[in-house]
């Protein structure tokens, strides 16, 4: 488990000296502290209105952050709308926040989406499809840090915190995913963004301006990115998939990169794996001590547990 220095204006000003000694923080918009990473969105005094997104990770993730920075630079060269990853005075993209490796992204004007709708889902699907299609020329690889191996280890840590029913649910899913992995399905693979939460998306009206964050970038099945986006953006309040939202995202994606028949065969398994992964990662983060900071974002593990239960009993197939 990593321990991160909680951002405040003083620590952020000290961090920004690596980039520009004249730049001072005006205010902090939001902080999210998880088990193995921390994010912070903040604005600066001059130029007024300039906003930034800081990602801090554990020392073991330094190489992954370097991979993320190279992927972002590649995507920008392919005209994919991602926020620039800034370099320090020495030209390094991976810098240090306290004693931890960090990336700093500059944000364009815009806002995070509040409620999903078909237009937002279409924009997300189009972005993912374009991103996955454009990375065929990106040959670098980095193994998924949230693989089945990670989930096995995390499950051992949280099992004592679970009810008998939840522990049984988790055990059943681990068996399921192990069988999927052992089957060795030939699924399209490539660079992933790893997550697409609201604080990573910048919209202006109904149009996606840019995607930021890339703190879980890695190489794995492309379908994992699609599953996370669908689970996050295409559900009703009960966690069930909304057909209109799901179709908007998947159809937009398929217009950029058509799905294969094998992907459709394993789609439900991947949806369940993704939901389980975020249920457990949020459980791990919930075990962290409270900082008492009113700006901190809280993410409820029960949300993804319920989404998992809904995916087990039903899902919407990929478009042909």
C-alpha positions, 0 to 999 in steps of 0.5 A: 500500500502506498502513502501519498502526501495529501495535496494542498496549495503549499505542496502543489506550489512546491511541485509546480516549481519543476515546471514553472516557478512563476505559476501559483495555485489558485485553488483545488477543485477535487482530490481522489485518494485510492489505494495505489494512486491519487488524483488532484484537479486544480487551477492556477492564478496566472494565466487565470482559468488554467486548470491541471490534472495531477496523477500520483502513483506508487514507486512501483508504477513509475514505469507504467506512468512513463508508458502512459506519457509515451502513449499520450504523446503518440495519441496526440500525434494521431489527432486523438483528443487527449490532454497533453502530458507536461514535461518538466524543465529537464524534459521529463514527463514523469516527475516527483510529487513528494517521493512519488512519481507523478504526471501532470496534464493540462486541461482545456476549457470544459466540464465533466459530464453530469448525467449520461445521455445517448449523446455523451455515450456516443462521444465516449464510444467514438473516442474509444474506437478511434483510440483503439484503431489508431494505436496499431502503430504503437508497439510498446507494451505494459502488462495490465496492473489490474489483472486476474493475479492482482484480483486474486491477491486483492480478494485475499485481503478483503475477504474478511471484510465481506459478508458470507454472500459477498465472499461467495459472489467474489469466489464464483467470479474468480473461478469464472475469470480463471476459466476464461483466462485458461481458455486463451481466447484470441481477443484483439489486444492493444494499449488501454486507457484503463478507466473513463470516469467523469473527472477524466472527461472534458465536454463542451456542451455535448461534444467531447473535448479531451480525455485525461488521466491515463493512470491505468494505461496498459496493454491488454484486451481492448474489450476491457476498456469497452466494458469499463465504459459501458459499466460506468456510463450506460446504467440506470440507477439500479445498475442495469444496462440501459439499452439506448445508452449502451447501443449509443456507445457500442454502435459508435465504437463499432463504427471505428473498430468493428467487434469480432465474433470472439469478442461477442462470445466473451463479452459478458465475462469481460463485463463481469470481470470489469465490474468485479475489479472496480468493486474490489478496488473501491473496497480496498480504497474504503479501508484507507483512513479518512483525511477529513478533506471535504474536497475528496471524491468518494466512490461507493464499492456497493455501486459496482457490486450491484452492477456485477450482480446485474451483469451476471443475470443479463447483458446487451450483446455487442453489435454485429 
